[in-house]
Amino acid sequence: MRADHPAPANDAAARRWTLVSAVLGSGMAFMDGTVVNVALPAIQRGMDASGADAQWVIEAYALFLAALLLVGGALGDRFGRKRVFLVGAAVFTLASAGCAAAHDIGQLVAARAVQGIGAALLVPGSLALIGANFPQAERGRAIGTWSAFSGITAAVGPVVGGFLVDRLSWHWAFLLNIPFGVLLLAACAAKVPESRGDAAQGPVDLAGACTATVGLAGIVFALIEAPTRGWGAAAVVAAGVVGIAGLAAFVAREARAHAPMLPLHLFRDRNFSGANLLTLLLYAALGGSLYFVPLNLIQVQGWGATAAGAALLPFVAIMFALSRWAGALVDAVGARPPLVAGPAIAAVGFALFARSGVGDSYWTTFFPAICVLGLGMTITISPLTTTVMNALGQGLAGVASGVNNAVSRAAGLLAIAAFGVVLSQVFEPRLHDALAQARLPAGVADAVLAQRHKLAAIAPPAGTASAVAARVHGAVGDAFVAGFRAVMFVSAALAAASAACAWWLIDDRPAANDSKGPAP
C-alpha cells in the first residue's frame, strides 16, 4: 500500500481518540446550528431584525459551509486530514468568539460567514478521520457511535444555550462553543494519527469553490429577499440570474477540470448517486422545516428559549438509544431496507407537525411528531452515511464525506430560503384576513402590516390596549401557523420522495474495498 494511503490505525487507543475527536468536532458544529436556531428570536428582538435578517444569520454560515465542504475534504486528503481538521476547529472557535462580540446584524452575519468557513474544514474531517483509521469491519459501528454521541452533543447545546439565553443574553449561544473548541484542539493534536488520500497530489480547485459560492449565494439572496423586495426587483432578478449562471459554470468547470473538487464521474456509482439524491431531498425537508420549529415555539406558543431547546430532546434520545443498532443494519439487512423505511417514517413525522395550532399541548402535537421524525432519521442516518463512505473506498473517504456533507448542507441552505418563500406566501394573505376578522383600529392594523417582514416577531404598536394587543398576537400567530403547516406538508412530500429514491437507486452490493473508487 502506498505511503500516502496509510492502513487503518492498529492502535486501539489511537482509534478511540480519533472517535472522540470526530464526535467533538461534528458535535460542536451540530450544536452550533441547533443553539443558534433557539437563540434566533432573541437575536431578532435584540437587534430589531427582520425575518430576512434572521434568515441571513443562519444562511451566511450555511452558505460557506455548503460551498466549501468539498474543498475542505480535498484539502484534508492533500495536506493531511488531521491538520486541516485542526485548522477548521481553530477558525470555528475564534469565529464563535467574534459572533458573541457582534454589536449589529452586519457584524454577526460576517462572523457567521467566517464560522462557516471553519466548519467547512472541520465537518468533513470528522468522518474522513473515522474512515481512514477504522477498518471496514468496524466502520459501521464507529459511525453509529459517532452519530449517537454527536447527537447528544447537539441536544445538550440547545438546552444549555437556551438557559443561558433566557438568563443572560443571546451572546452566550456562541460562547458555548469555545470550551468545546479548546478541548478538541488539545485532544486531536496530541492523540490522532495523520492520514492522507487520493487527492494528496492534486491541485486545489479554487475556481470550482468560487463558482459554487457565487451560484449558491445568488440563488439564496433571490429567495430570501424576494418576499420583501418583490420578485421583479432588479436586485432579486440579478441575483437569480447570477446564481443560475454560477451553478452552471460550476458544473461546466467540474466536468473539464483536471482535479475537480466535485469529480462528476463519482456519480456513475449507483449507490453513491442514489445516496446523495436521498440526502438532498431528506435534508432539505429536515433543515428547512426545523428552522421554523423554534420560531413557532418561542414567538407563537410563548415558550422560553430553554423550553424550546429541550423540545427536541426526544429526537436525540431516540437517536442515542438506537444509532448503534442502526449503524449495524447495513451489515444485517443491507442498505436498501433502512433507507426506504427511515425516510418514509420521517415523512409521517413531518406531516404530524402540521397538526399543531396556537396554544395546543406539546404532548399531543409536537411530541408525537418529534418522536416519529426522530425514529425515521435514526433509521436513516447511519446506514446512509455508511453507504456513502463504503461506495467509493477508503482512499476517497475525504471526497465522499465532503460531497455528502456538502449535499446535505446545500439542501438545508436552499430549503431555508425556499421554505421562507412558502411561509411568506401563506402568511401575508392569512394575516390580512386575520386582521380584518379581528376588527382592529385602522392605525393598529396598518402598523402591524407594516411589520409583516418580521413574520411571527411582529409586535403591536407601543401603547396599544392589552385587549387589542392580544388580538394582534392571535392574528399573527394564526397566520404564522398556517404558513408553518404548509412548510411541514412540503417537507413530508420531500421525505416521501427520498424514500422512493432509495427504493429505485440503492442496491445491496458489497462495499468497495479498493482505495481508488470508480474509474473516471
C-alpha positions as CSV (number, residue, x, y, z in Angstrom):
1,M,0.0,0.0,0.0
2,R,1.3,3.5,-0.9
3,A,2.7,5.7,1.8
4,D,0.0,8.4,1.2
5,H,-2.7,5.8,1.9
6,P,-2.0,4.5,5.4
7,A,-3.7,1.5,6.7
8,P,-6.3,2.0,9.4
9,A,-4.8,2.6,12.8
10,N,-3.7,-0.6,14.5
11,D,-3.5,1.2,17.9
12,A,-6.8,0.8,19.7
13,A,-6.1,4.0,21.7
14,A,-5.5,6.0,18.6
15,R,-8.8,4.8,17.1
16,R,-10.5,5.7,20.4
17,W,-9.1,9.2,20.4
18,T,-10.0,9.6,16.7
19,L,-13.6,8.8,17.5
20,V,-13.5,11.2,20.5
21,S,-12.2,14.0,18.2
22,A,-14.6,13.3,15.5
23,V,-17.5,13.4,18.0
24,L,-16.3,16.7,19.5
25,G,-15.7,18.3,16.0
26,S,-19.0,17.3,14.4
27,G,-20.9,17.8,17.7
28,M,-19.6,21.3,18.1
29,A,-20.8,22.1,14.5
30,F,-24.2,20.4,15.1
31,M,-24.6,22.1,18.4
32,D,-24.0,25.5,17.0
33,G,-26.7,25.0,14.4
34,T,-29.3,24.0,17.0
35,V,-28.3,26.6,19.6
36,V,-28.4,29.5,17.1
37,N,-31.9,28.4,16.0
38,V,-33.1,28.6,19.6
39,A,-31.3,31.9,20.1
40,L,-32.6,33.4,16.9
41,P,-35.8,35.0,18.3
42,A,-33.7,36.8,21.0
43,I,-31.2,37.9,18.3
44,Q,-34.1,39.2,16.1
45,R,-35.7,41.0,19.1
46,G,-32.4,42.4,20.4
47,M,-31.2,43.7,17.0
48,D,-34.7,44.7,15.8
49,A,-34.1,42.5,12.8
50,S,-36.5,41.5,10.0
51,G,-37.3,37.9,9.1
52,A,-34.9,38.1,6.2
53,D,-32.1,39.3,8.6
54,A,-32.8,36.4,10.8
55,Q,-32.5,34.0,7.9
56,W,-29.2,35.6,6.9
57,V,-27.8,34.8,10.4
58,I,-28.4,31.1,9.6
59,E,-27.7,31.3,5.8
60,A,-24.3,33.2,6.0
61,Y,-22.9,30.2,7.9
62,A,-24.7,27.6,5.8
63,L,-23.6,29.2,2.5
64,F,-19.9,29.0,3.1
65,L,-20.2,25.6,4.8
66,A,-22.1,24.1,1.9
67,A,-19.9,25.7,-0.8
68,L,-16.5,24.9,0.7
69,L,-17.1,21.5,2.2
70,L,-15.9,19.8,-0.9
71,V,-12.7,21.9,-0.8
72,G,-12.4,21.0,2.9
73,G,-12.5,17.3,2.1
74,A,-10.0,17.7,-0.7
75,L,-7.6,19.8,1.4
76,G,-7.7,17.1,4.1
77,D,-6.8,14.4,1.5
78,R,-4.0,16.6,0.2
79,F,-2.4,18.3,3.2
80,G,-3.4,15.8,5.9
81,R,-6.9,15.2,7.4
82,K,-5.8,15.9,10.9
83,R,-4.0,19.1,10.0
84,V,-7.0,20.6,8.1
85,F,-9.4,19.4,10.8
86,L,-7.3,21.3,13.4
87,V,-7.2,24.5,11.3
88,G,-11.0,24.3,10.9
89,A,-11.5,23.8,14.6
90,A,-9.3,26.9,15.4
91,V,-11.1,29.1,12.8
92,F,-14.6,27.9,14.1
93,T,-13.7,28.6,17.7
94,L,-12.3,32.1,17.0
95,A,-15.3,33.0,14.8
96,S,-17.6,31.9,17.6
97,A,-16.0,34.5,19.8
98,G,-16.5,37.0,17.0
99,C,-20.2,36.2,16.9
100,A,-20.5,36.6,20.6
101,A,-18.9,40.1,20.4
102,A,-21.1,41.3,17.5
103,H,-22.9,44.6,18.1
104,D,-25.2,44.7,15.0
105,I,-26.7,42.3,12.5
106,G,-24.0,43.1,9.8
107,Q,-21.2,42.1,12.2
108,L,-23.0,39.0,13.3
109,V,-23.6,37.9,9.7
110,A,-20.0,38.5,8.8
111,A,-18.7,36.5,11.8
112,R,-21.2,33.7,10.9
113,A,-19.7,33.5,7.4
114,V,-16.2,33.1,8.9
115,Q,-17.6,30.4,11.2
116,G,-19.0,28.6,8.1
117,I,-15.5,28.6,6.6
118,G,-14.1,27.0,9.7
119,A,-16.9,24.4,9.7
120,A,-16.2,23.6,6.1
121,L,-12.7,22.4,7.1
122,L,-13.9,20.8,10.3
123,V,-17.1,18.8,9.4
124,P,-15.8,16.6,6.5
125,G,-12.7,15.8,8.5
126,S,-14.7,14.1,11.3
127,L,-16.0,11.3,9.1
128,A,-12.8,11.2,7.0
129,L,-10.7,10.5,10.1
130,I,-13.1,7.7,11.0
131,G,-12.9,6.3,7.5
132,A,-9.1,6.4,7.5
133,N,-8.5,5.0,10.9
134,F,-11.1,2.3,11.3
135,P,-11.1,-1.0,9.3
136,Q,-14.1,-1.9,7.1
137,A,-15.4,-4.4,9.7
138,E,-15.5,-1.8,12.5
139,R,-16.5,1.3,10.5
140,G,-20.3,0.9,10.6
141,R,-20.4,0.7,14.4
142,A,-17.9,3.5,14.7
143,I,-20.1,5.7,12.6
144,G,-23.1,4.7,14.7
145,T,-21.2,5.7,17.8
146,W,-20.2,9.0,16.2
147,S,-23.8,9.6,15.2
148,A,-25.2,8.9,18.7
149,F,-22.7,11.0,20.7
150,S,-22.7,13.8,18.1
151,G,-26.5,13.9,18.6
152,I,-26.1,14.0,22.3
153,T,-23.8,17.0,22.0
154,A,-26.2,18.7,19.6
155,A,-29.0,18.1,22.1
156,V,-27.4,19.3,25.2
157,G,-26.3,22.5,23.5
158,P,-29.8,23.9,22.9
159,V,-30.9,23.3,26.4
160,V,-27.8,24.8,28.0
161,G,-27.7,27.5,25.3
162,G,-31.4,28.3,25.8
163,F,-30.9,28.5,29.5
164,L,-28.1,31.0,29.0
165,V,-30.1,33.0,26.5
166,D,-33.1,33.2,29.0
167,R,-30.9,34.1,32.0
168,L,-28.2,36.2,30.4
169,S,-28.2,37.0,26.6
170,W,-28.0,35.5,23.1
171,H,-24.3,36.1,23.1
172,W,-23.8,33.0,25.2
173,A,-25.2,30.9,22.4
174,F,-21.8,31.4,20.7
175,L,-19.6,31.5,23.8
176,L,-20.7,27.9,24.4
177,N,-18.6,26.7,21.5
178,I,-15.3,27.9,23.0
179,P,-14.6,25.3,25.7
180,F,-15.5,22.5,23.2
181,G,-13.1,24.0,20.7
182,V,-10.2,24.2,23.1
183,L,-10.8,20.6,24.3
184,L,-11.0,19.4,20.7
185,L,-7.7,21.1,19.7
186,A,-5.8,19.6,22.6
187,A,-7.1,16.0,22.1
188,C,-6.7,15.9,18.4
189,A,-3.3,17.5,18.3
190,A,-1.9,15.0,20.9
191,K,-3.6,11.7,20.1
192,V,-4.9,11.4,16.5
193,P,-2.7,10.0,13.7
194,E,-2.3,11.8,10.4
195,S,-3.6,10.4,7.1
196,R,-4.0,11.5,3.5
197,G,-5.9,10.2,0.5
198,D,-6.0,10.1,-3.3
199,A,-6.3,13.9,-3.6
200,A,-2.9,14.3,-1.9
201,Q,-1.0,15.3,-5.1
202,G,-3.8,17.2,-6.9
203,P,-4.2,21.0,-7.1
204,V,-7.0,22.7,-5.1
205,D,-10.0,23.6,-7.2
206,L,-10.4,27.2,-6.2
207,A,-12.3,28.1,-9.4
208,G,-14.8,25.4,-8.5
209,A,-15.2,26.7,-5.0
210,C,-15.7,30.3,-6.2
211,T,-18.3,29.4,-8.8
212,A,-20.2,27.2,-6.3
213,T,-20.2,30.0,-3.7
214,V,-21.4,32.6,-6.2
215,G,-24.1,30.3,-7.6
216,L,-25.5,29.3,-4.2
217,A,-25.2,32.9,-2.9
218,G,-27.2,34.3,-5.8
219,I,-30.0,31.7,-5.5
220,V,-30.2,32.2,-1.7
221,F,-30.2,36.0,-2.0
222,A,-33.0,35.9,-4.5
223,L,-35.2,33.5,-2.4
224,I,-34.6,35.4,0.9
225,E,-35.1,38.9,-0.4
226,A,-37.9,38.3,-2.9
227,P,-40.8,38.2,-0.3
228,T,-39.7,41.7,0.9
229,R,-38.4,43.4,-2.3
230,G,-40.7,41.6,-4.8
231,W,-39.9,39.0,-7.4
232,G,-39.5,41.7,-10.1
233,A,-37.0,43.8,-8.1
234,A,-33.8,44.4,-10.0
235,A,-31.6,43.1,-7.2
236,V,-33.6,39.9,-6.9
237,V,-33.7,39.2,-10.7
238,A,-29.9,40.0,-11.0
239,A,-29.1,37.7,-8.0
240,G,-31.2,34.9,-9.5
241,V,-29.5,35.2,-12.9
242,V,-26.0,35.3,-11.3
243,G,-26.9,32.3,-9.1
244,I,-28.1,30.2,-12.0
245,A,-25.1,31.2,-14.2
246,G,-22.7,30.5,-11.3
247,L,-24.1,27.0,-10.7
248,A,-24.0,26.3,-14.5
249,A,-20.4,27.5,-14.6
250,F,-19.6,25.2,-11.6
251,V,-20.9,22.1,-13.3
252,A,-19.0,23.1,-16.5
253,R,-15.8,23.7,-14.6
254,E,-16.1,20.4,-12.7
255,A,-16.7,18.4,-15.9
256,R,-13.5,19.6,-17.5
257,A,-11.1,20.3,-14.6
258,H,-8.1,18.0,-14.2
259,A,-8.6,17.8,-10.4
260,P,-12.2,18.9,-9.7
261,M,-13.5,19.4,-6.1
262,L,-16.6,17.5,-7.2
263,P,-15.5,14.7,-9.5
264,L,-18.7,14.1,-11.6
265,H,-17.6,10.6,-12.5
266,L,-18.2,9.5,-8.9
267,F,-21.9,9.8,-9.6
268,R,-21.6,6.9,-12.0
269,D,-21.7,4.7,-8.9
270,R,-25.4,3.9,-8.4
271,N,-25.2,3.7,-4.6
272,F,-23.2,6.9,-4.3
273,S,-25.6,8.9,-6.6
274,G,-28.7,7.4,-5.0
275,A,-27.5,8.1,-1.5
276,N,-26.7,11.7,-2.4
277,L,-30.1,12.3,-4.1
278,L,-31.8,10.8,-1.0
279,T,-29.7,13.2,1.2
280,L,-30.6,16.2,-0.9
281,L,-34.3,15.6,-0.6
282,L,-34.4,14.4,3.1
283,Y,-32.1,17.1,4.4
284,A,-33.9,19.8,2.6
285,A,-37.0,18.7,4.4
286,L,-35.2,18.4,7.8
287,G,-33.1,21.6,7.6
288,G,-35.8,23.8,6.0
289,S,-38.6,22.7,8.4
290,L,-36.8,22.6,11.7
291,Y,-35.6,26.2,11.2
292,F,-39.2,27.2,11.8
293,V,-39.9,25.0,14.9
294,P,-38.1,27.2,17.5
295,L,-39.7,30.3,15.9
296,N,-43.1,28.7,16.3
297,L,-42.5,27.6,19.9
298,I,-41.0,30.9,21.1
299,Q,-42.7,33.5,19.1
300,V,-46.1,31.9,18.7
301,Q,-46.5,29.4,21.5
302,G,-44.8,31.8,24.0
303,W,-42.1,29.4,25.2
304,G,-38.8,30.4,26.7
305,A,-35.5,29.5,24.9
306,T,-34.7,26.8,27.5
307,A,-38.0,25.0,26.9
308,A,-37.7,25.4,23.1
309,G,-34.2,23.9,23.3
310,A,-35.5,21.0,25.3
311,A,-38.4,20.3,22.9
312,L,-36.3,18.2,20.6
313,L,-34.7,16.1,23.3
314,P,-36.9,13.1,22.4
315,F,-35.5,13.2,18.9
316,V,-32.0,13.0,20.3
317,A,-32.9,10.4,22.9
318,I,-34.2,8.1,20.2
319,M,-31.1,8.7,18.1
320,F,-28.8,7.9,21.1
321,A,-30.6,4.8,22.0
322,L,-30.9,3.3,18.5
323,S,-27.9,4.7,16.5
324,R,-25.5,1.8,17.2
325,W,-28.3,-0.6,16.2
326,A,-29.0,1.5,13.1
327,G,-25.3,1.5,12.2
328,A,-25.2,-2.3,12.1
329,L,-28.3,-2.5,9.9
330,V,-26.3,-2.3,6.7
331,D,-24.4,-5.4,7.7
332,A,-27.5,-7.2,8.9
333,V,-30.1,-6.5,6.1
334,G,-28.3,-4.3,3.6
335,A,-28.6,-0.6,2.9
336,R,-31.9,-0.5,0.9
337,P,-34.5,-1.5,3.6
338,P,-33.5,1.1,6.2
339,L,-33.0,3.8,3.5
340,V,-36.6,3.2,2.3
341,A,-38.2,2.8,5.8
342,G,-36.4,5.6,7.5
343,P,-37.4,8.5,5.2
344,A,-40.9,7.1,4.9
345,I,-41.3,7.2,8.7
346,A,-39.8,10.7,8.7
347,A,-42.4,11.8,6.2
348,V,-45.1,10.8,8.7
349,G,-43.3,12.8,11.4
350,F,-43.3,16.0,9.2
351,A,-47.0,15.5,8.5
352,L,-47.7,15.2,12.2
353,F,-46.1,18.7,12.8
354,A,-48.9,20.1,10.6
355,R,-51.4,19.2,13.2
356,S,-50.2,21.9,15.6
357,G,-52.1,25.1,16.2
358,V,-51.8,28.1,18.6
359,G,-51.8,27.1,22.2
360,D,-52.0,23.3,21.6
361,S,-50.4,21.0,24.1
362,Y,-46.8,19.9,23.4
363,W,-47.6,16.3,24.4
364,T,-50.4,15.9,21.8
365,T,-48.9,17.8,18.9
366,F,-45.1,18.5,18.9
367,F,-44.1,15.4,21.0
368,P,-45.6,12.7,18.7
369,A,-44.2,14.5,15.6
370,I,-40.7,14.8,17.1
371,C,-40.7,11.1,18.2
372,V,-41.8,9.8,14.8
373,L,-39.3,12.1,13.0
374,G,-36.5,11.0,15.3
375,L,-37.2,7.3,14.7
376,G,-37.2,7.9,10.9
377,M,-34.0,9.9,10.9
378,T,-32.2,7.4,13.3
379,I,-33.0,4.5,11.0
380,T,-31.7,6.6,8.0
381,I,-28.6,8.4,9.2
382,S,-26.0,5.7,10.0
383,P,-26.9,3.4,7.1
384,L,-26.9,6.4,4.7
385,T,-23.5,7.6,5.9
386,T,-22.1,4.1,5.8
387,T,-23.4,3.6,2.3
388,V,-21.7,6.8,1.1
389,M,-18.4,6.0,2.8
390,N,-18.3,2.4,1.5
391,A,-19.3,3.2,-2.0
392,L,-16.0,4.7,-3.1
393,G,-13.4,3.0,-0.8
394,Q,-11.0,4.2,1.8
395,G,-8.8,6.3,-0.5
396,L,-11.6,8.6,-1.4
397,A,-13.0,8.9,2.2
398,G,-12.4,12.6,2.3
399,V,-14.0,13.3,-1.0
400,A,-17.0,11.1,-0.3
401,S,-17.5,12.7,3.1
402,G,-17.2,16.2,1.6
403,V,-19.6,15.5,-1.2
404,N,-22.3,14.0,1.1
405,N,-21.9,16.7,3.7
406,A,-22.0,19.4,1.0
407,V,-25.2,18.0,-0.4
408,S,-26.9,17.9,3.0
409,R,-25.8,21.4,3.8
410,A,-26.7,22.8,0.4
411,A,-30.1,21.2,0.8
412,G,-30.7,22.9,4.1
413,L,-29.3,26.2,2.8
414,L,-31.6,26.3,-0.2
415,A,-34.6,24.9,1.7
416,I,-34.5,27.5,4.5
417,A,-34.6,30.2,1.8
418,A,-37.2,28.4,-0.3
419,F,-39.4,27.5,2.7
420,G,-39.2,31.1,3.8
421,V,-40.9,31.9,0.5
422,V,-43.6,29.2,1.1
423,L,-44.3,30.5,4.6
424,S,-44.4,34.2,3.4
425,Q,-46.8,33.3,0.6
426,V,-49.3,31.8,3.1
427,F,-48.5,34.2,6.0
428,E,-49.3,37.6,4.3
429,P,-52.7,36.9,2.9
430,R,-53.7,35.0,6.1
431,L,-52.5,37.9,8.2
432,H,-54.7,40.3,6.1
433,D,-57.7,38.1,6.7
434,A,-57.0,37.6,10.4
435,L,-56.6,41.3,11.0
436,A,-59.8,42.1,9.2
437,Q,-61.7,39.5,11.3
438,A,-60.1,40.9,14.5
439,R,-61.6,44.3,13.7
440,L,-58.7,46.3,14.9
441,P,-58.5,50.1,14.9
442,A,-57.2,51.2,11.4
443,G,-54.0,52.6,12.8
444,V,-53.1,49.4,14.6
445,A,-53.8,47.2,11.6
446,D,-51.7,49.4,9.4
447,A,-48.8,49.3,11.9
448,V,-49.0,45.6,12.1
449,L,-49.0,45.1,8.3
450,A,-46.0,47.5,8.0
451,Q,-44.1,44.9,10.1
452,R,-45.1,41.9,8.0
453,H,-41.4,41.3,7.1
454,K,-40.8,40.3,10.7
455,L,-43.3,37.4,10.5
456,A,-44.0,36.0,14.0
457,A,-41.9,38.7,15.6
458,I,-44.5,41.4,14.8
459,A,-45.3,43.5,17.9
460,P,-48.3,45.7,18.5
461,P,-47.6,49.4,18.4
462,A,-46.5,51.0,21.7
463,G,-49.3,52.0,23.9
464,T,-51.8,49.5,22.4
465,A,-54.5,48.4,24.8
466,S,-54.0,44.9,26.2
467,A,-57.2,43.5,24.7
468,V,-56.2,44.9,21.2
469,A,-52.7,43.6,21.6
470,A,-54.0,40.1,22.4
471,R,-56.0,40.2,19.2
472,V,-52.9,41.3,17.3
473,H,-50.9,38.4,18.7
474,G,-53.7,36.0,17.9
475,A,-53.9,37.2,14.3
476,V,-50.1,37.0,13.8
477,G,-49.9,33.5,15.5
478,D,-52.7,32.1,13.3
479,A,-51.1,33.5,10.1
480,F,-47.7,32.0,11.1
481,V,-49.1,28.6,12.0
482,A,-50.9,28.5,8.6
483,G,-47.5,29.0,6.9
484,F,-45.8,26.6,9.2
485,R,-48.3,23.9,8.2
486,A,-47.6,24.5,4.5
487,V,-43.9,24.1,5.2
488,M,-44.4,20.8,7.0
489,F,-46.5,19.3,4.2
490,V,-43.8,20.3,1.7
491,S,-41.3,18.6,4.0
492,A,-43.4,15.4,4.2
493,A,-43.5,15.3,0.4
494,L,-39.7,15.6,0.1
495,A,-39.1,12.9,2.7
496,A,-41.5,10.5,0.8
497,A,-39.7,11.3,-2.4
498,S,-36.4,10.4,-0.8
499,A,-37.8,7.0,0.3
500,A,-38.8,6.4,-3.3
501,C,-35.3,7.3,-4.5
502,A,-33.8,4.7,-2.1
503,W,-36.2,2.1,-3.4
504,W,-35.2,2.7,-7.0
505,L,-31.5,3.5,-6.8
506,I,-29.9,1.8,-3.7
507,D,-28.7,-1.7,-4.1
508,D,-27.0,-4.1,-1.6
509,R,-23.8,-5.0,-3.4
510,P,-20.6,-5.4,-1.3
511,A,-18.8,-2.3,-0.3
512,A,-15.9,-1.0,-2.3
513,N,-12.6,-2.1,-0.6
514,D,-10.1,-0.5,-3.0
515,S,-8.6,2.9,-2.5
516,K,-9.4,4.3,-5.9
517,G,-13.2,4.2,-6.1
518,P,-15.0,4.1,-9.5
519,A,-12.9,4.7,-12.6
520,P,-13.2,8.0,-14.3
